[in-house]
């Protein structure tokens, strides 16, 4: 829940990149967030 809620933008991007890497190898990633802008970028 809100995995990037208290992180600065740079670290948020790193976390989202990590989740994207998981997705690329077939791991299902489910994220709950209110930050629609962040989700739209990924």
SERO-4910 file (N, C-alpha, C, O; in steps of 0.05 Angstrom, whole numbers):
BEGIN
 pado doro    nc1    nc2    nc3   cac1   cac2   cac3    cc1    cc2    cc3    oc1    oc2    oc3
  Unk    A     17    -24      0      0      0      0     18     25      0     35     28     18
  Unk    A     14     42    -19     30     67    -22     60     62    -19     73     73     -1
  Unk    A     72     46    -37    100     38    -35    119     62    -37    142     60    -29
  Unk    A    110     84    -49    128    107    -53    117    132    -38    127    154    -43
  Unk    A     98    128    -20     85    150     -6    103    170      8     98    194      7
  Unk    A    124    161     21    141    178     37    169    181     25    188    188     39
  Unk    A    172    175     -1    198    176    -14    200    201    -32    180    211    -41
  Unk    A    225    209    -36    229    232    -54    225    222    -83    226    197    -88
  Unk    A    222    240   -102    216    231   -130    237    213   -142    230    194   -157
  Unk    A    262    217   -136    283    200   -147    282    172   -137    284    153   -153
  Unk    A    278    169   -111    275    142   -100    249    128   -108    249    104   -112
  Unk    A    228    144   -111    203    133   -121    207    121   -149    197    100   -154
  Unk    A    222    135   -166    227    125   -193    243    100   -192    238     81   -207
  Unk    A    263     98   -174    279     74   -171    261     50   -163    264     28   -173
  Unk    A    243     54   -144    225     33   -135    207     24   -158    203      0   -162
  Unk    A    196     43   -172    178     37   -194    194     22   -216    183      4   -229
  Unk    A    219     30   -221    236     15   -241    240    -13   -232    240    -32   -248
  Unk    A    244    -17   -206    247    -44   -195    222    -61   -200    223    -84   -208
  Unk    A    199    -49   -194    174    -63   -199    170    -69   -228    160    -91   -235
  Unk    A    179    -51   -246    177    -56   -274    195    -79   -283    187    -95   -299
  Unk    A    219    -81   -271    237   -104   -277    224   -130   -268    225   -150   -282
  Unk    A    211   -130   -245    196   -154   -236    175   -162   -257    173   -185   -264
  Unk    A    161   -142   -266    139   -147   -286    151   -158   -312    139   -176   -324
  Unk    A    174   -149   -320    186   -158   -345    193   -188   -344    195   -200   -365
  Unk    A    198   -198   -321    205   -227   -319    181   -244   -310    185   -268   -304
  Unk    A    158   -232   -310    133   -248   -306    122   -247   -278    103   -261   -272
  Unk    A    133   -231   -260    123   -228   -233    100   -209   -233    102   -187   -244
  Unk    A     78   -217   -221     55   -199   -219     60   -178   -197     67   -185   -175
  Unk    A     56   -153   -204     60   -131   -185     34   -116   -182     23   -106   -202
  Unk    A     24   -115   -158     -1   -101   -152      6    -78   -133     17    -82   -112
  Unk    A     -1    -54   -142      6    -30   -126    -20    -15   -120    -36    -10   -137
  Unk    A    -23     -7    -94    -45     10    -86    -34     38    -80    -16     41    -63
  Unk    A    -44     58    -95    -34     85    -91    -55    105    -99    -73     99   -115
  Unk    A    -52    129    -89    -69    152    -97    -55    169   -117    -66    188   -128
  Unk    A    -29    163   -123    -13    179   -141    -17    170   -170     -1    154   -180
  Unk    A    -37    180   -182    -43    171   -210    -22    180   -230    -18    166   -250
  Unk    A     -9    202   -224     13    211   -242     36    191   -242     47    185   -263
  Unk    A     42    180   -219     64    160   -217     56    135   -233     72    125   -248
  Unk    A     32    126   -229     23    102   -243     22    107   -274     28     89   -289
  Unk    A     14    130   -282     12    136   -311     39    135   -324     41    128   -348
  Unk    A     60    140   -309     87    139   -321     97    111   -324    117    106   -339
  Unk    A     84     91   -312     93     63   -313     71     46   -323     75     22   -325
***
